Amino acid sequence: MPGWREAVEVKPDLVDGREIITTHSFNIDVEPAQIVWSKRELSVDERKEGLKGQAKATYQAVVQEELRKEVDEFPETQYNAETVAAAQAVYESAMTAIDALTTHEEVDNYGA
């Protein structure tokens, strides 16, 4: 097909958990043409937000499961407030611990 040419992606090596792929550019001066991806470092705060999101999702899953028990068709399954309270305590503790992280190394070692 006229106007089409072979192209390859050129992706940068990433430091796992510390960098992400961002935008791309094209290098059409080589054969095959290249789609060249850029990268950027994640900030400590961005990484902390990811940890907070994981903790929140875990807590929400417990709450949703307990609510599901309350509204299902089985009378023997009941919402357990103690289970939710325990999950909330874990969640709040995680938020406090995550807020205290200040370096990439601390984020790397969180939960290890």
Backbone hydrogen bonds in HBPLUS format (Angstrom, degrees):
<---DONOR---> <-ACCEPTOR-->    atom                        ^
c    i                          cat <-CA-CA->   ^        H-A-AA   ^      H-
h    n   atom  resd res      DA  || num        DHA   H-A  angle D-A-AA Bond
n    s   type  num  typ     dist DA aas  dist angle  dist       angle   num
A0004-TRP N   A0001-MET O   3.30 MM   3  5.89 163.1  2.33 134.1 137.4     1
A0033-ALA N   A0006-GLU O   3.04 MM  27  6.29 139.7  2.21 157.0 145.4     2
A0008-VAL N   A0033-ALA O   2.87 MM  25  6.36 149.9  1.96 153.3 159.7     3
A0035-ILE N   A0008-VAL O   2.78 MM  27  6.08 157.1  1.83 156.2 160.0     4
A0010-VAL N   A0035-ILE O   2.78 MM  25  5.92 164.1  1.80 155.9 153.1     5
A0037-TRP N   A0010-VAL O   2.95 MM  27  6.11 174.1  1.96 161.3 162.8     6
A0018-ARG N   A0015-VAL O   2.92 MM   3  5.44 159.9  1.96 135.1 140.7     7
A0019-GLU N   A0015-VAL O   3.14 MM   4  5.56 134.6  2.36 167.4 160.1     8
A0042-LEU N   A0018-ARG O   2.67 MM  24  5.29 174.0  1.67 144.5 145.9     9
A0020-ILE N   A0040-ARG O   2.96 MM  20  5.69 155.7  2.02 159.3 166.3    10
A0040-ARG N   A0020-ILE O   2.96 MM  20  5.69 148.3  2.06 154.8 165.0    11
A0022-THR N   A0038-SER O   2.85 MM  16  5.42 165.8  1.87 131.7 134.8    12
A0038-SER N   A0023-THR O   2.79 MM  15  5.51 160.3  1.83 169.6 167.5    13
A0025-SER N   A0036-VAL O   2.85 MM  11  5.23 147.6  1.95 138.1 148.5    14
A0036-VAL N   A0025-SER O   2.77 MM  11  5.23 151.7  1.84 153.2 159.4    15
A0027-ASN N   A0034-GLN O   2.82 MM   7  4.97 159.2  1.87 143.7 149.1    16
A0034-GLN N   A0027-ASN O   2.95 MM   7  4.97 163.2  1.98 135.8 141.4    17
A0047-ARG N   A0043-SER O   3.09 MM   4  6.41 160.7  2.13 151.3 156.2    18
A0048-LYS N   A0044-VAL O   2.84 MM   4  6.11 151.3  1.93 149.4 158.4    19
A0049-GLU N   A0045-ASP O   2.95 MM   4  6.19 150.9  2.04 145.0 152.2    20
A0050-GLY N   A0046-GLU O   3.20 MM   4  6.54 146.9  2.31 142.1 150.2    21
A0051-LEU N   A0047-ARG O   3.15 MM   4  6.55 153.1  2.23 146.3 152.8    22
A0052-LYS N   A0048-LYS O   2.86 MM   4  6.16 157.9  1.91 152.6 159.2    23
A0053-GLY N   A0049-GLU O   2.88 MM   4  6.08 152.1  1.96 144.3 151.9    24
A0054-GLN N   A0050-GLY O   3.06 MM   4  6.36 150.8  2.15 144.0 151.2    25
A0055-ALA N   A0051-LEU O   3.01 MM   4  6.30 161.4  2.04 151.2 155.8    26
A0056-LYS N   A0052-LYS O   2.87 MM   4  6.05 159.4  1.91 151.0 156.9    27
A0057-ALA N   A0053-GLY O   2.96 MM   4  6.09 157.2  2.01 144.2 150.2    28
A0058-THR N   A0054-GLN O   3.06 MM   4  6.30 154.9  2.13 147.8 154.0    29
A0059-TYR N   A0055-ALA O   3.05 MM   4  6.30 161.9  2.08 149.1 153.7    30
A0060-GLN N   A0056-LYS O   2.83 MM   4  6.03 166.9  1.85 155.5 159.5    31
A0061-ALA N   A0057-ALA O   2.97 MM   4  6.10 150.7  2.06 142.5 149.9    32
A0062-VAL N   A0058-THR O   3.28 MM   4  6.60 152.2  2.37 144.6 150.5    33
A0063-VAL N   A0059-TYR O   3.07 MM   4  6.41 167.2  2.09 157.1 160.1    34
A0064-GLN N   A0060-GLN O   2.81 MM   4  5.96 168.0  1.83 155.6 159.1    35
A0065-GLU N   A0061-ALA O   2.99 MM   4  6.06 154.7  2.06 141.5 148.4    36
A0066-GLU N   A0062-VAL O   3.02 MM   4  6.29 158.3  2.07 151.4 157.0    37
A0067-LEU N   A0063-VAL O   2.92 MM   4  6.20 157.6  1.97 152.4 159.1    38
A0068-ARG N   A0064-GLN O   2.84 MM   4  6.00 153.3  1.92 146.0 153.8    39
A0069-LYS N   A0065-GLU O   3.11 MM   4  6.38 150.0  2.20 143.0 149.9    40
A0070-GLU N   A0066-GLU O   3.29 MM   4  6.60 146.7  2.41 140.6 148.7    41
A0070-GLU N   A0067-LEU O   3.05 MM   3  5.11 120.5  2.42  95.7 110.6    42
A0071-VAL N   A0067-LEU O   3.25 MM   4  6.59 142.3  2.40 147.8 157.0    43
A0072-ASP N   A0068-ARG O   3.00 MM   4  5.97 112.2  2.48 146.0 160.9    44
A0077-THR N   A0074-PHE O   3.21 MM   3  5.75 159.0  2.26 114.6 120.4    45
A0083-THR N   A0080-ASN O   3.17 MM   3  5.44 124.4  2.49 102.0 114.7    46
A0084-VAL N   A0080-ASN O   3.27 MM   4  6.67 158.8  2.32 149.7 155.1    47
A0085-ALA N   A0081-ALA O   2.85 MM   4  6.04 157.0  1.90 146.9 153.9    48
A0086-ALA N   A0082-GLU O   2.92 MM   4  6.07 155.6  1.98 144.6 150.7    49
A0087-ALA N   A0083-THR O   3.01 MM   4  6.23 158.7  2.06 145.8 151.7    50
A0088-GLN N   A0084-VAL O   2.83 MM   4  6.04 150.6  1.92 147.5 156.2    51
A0089-ALA N   A0085-ALA O   2.95 MM   4  6.20 152.8  2.03 144.8 151.5    52
A0090-VAL N   A0086-ALA O   3.06 MM   4  6.37 156.5  2.12 147.8 153.7    53
A0091-TYR N   A0087-ALA O   2.91 MM   4  6.11 160.3  1.95 146.8 152.7    54
A0092-GLU N   A0088-GLN O   2.83 MM   4  6.04 169.1  1.84 156.2 158.3    55
A0093-SER N   A0089-ALA O   2.99 MM   4  6.07 156.7  2.04 143.4 150.1    56
A0094-ALA N   A0090-VAL O   2.90 MM   4  6.11 154.6  1.97 147.7 155.0    57
A0095-MET N   A0091-TYR O   2.93 MM   4  6.25 156.7  1.99 152.6 158.8    58
A0096-THR N   A0092-GLU O   3.07 MM   4  6.30 157.7  2.12 146.0 151.4    59
A0097-ALA N   A0093-SER O   2.94 MM   4  6.20 161.7  1.98 150.2 155.4    60
A0098-ILE N   A0094-ALA O   2.81 MM   4  5.96 163.0  1.84 155.2 160.0    61
A0099-ASP N   A0095-MET O   2.91 MM   4  6.02 160.2  1.95 145.9 151.6    62
A0100-ALA N   A0096-THR O   3.23 MM   4  6.42 136.6  2.43 138.1 148.4    63
A0100-ALA N   A0097-ALA O   3.19 MM   3  5.23 131.6  2.44  95.1 107.7    64
A0101-LEU N   A0098-ILE O   3.07 MM   3  5.38 157.2  2.12 110.5 117.6    65
A0107-VAL N   A0103-THR O   3.07 MM   4  6.41 157.7  2.12 147.9 154.1    66
A0108-ASP N   A0104-HIS O   2.78 MM   4  6.03 158.9  1.83 151.5 158.0    67
A0109-ASN N   A0105-GLU O   3.00 MM   4  6.22 147.5  2.11 143.7 151.6    68
A0110-TYR N   A0106-GLU O   3.00 MM   4  6.04 113.2  2.46 138.2 153.8    69
A0110-TYR N   A0107-VAL O   3.22 MM   3  5.13 153.6  2.29  99.9 107.8    70
A0112-ALA N   A0109-ASN O   3.03 MM   3  5.27 163.4  2.06 128.2 128.4    71
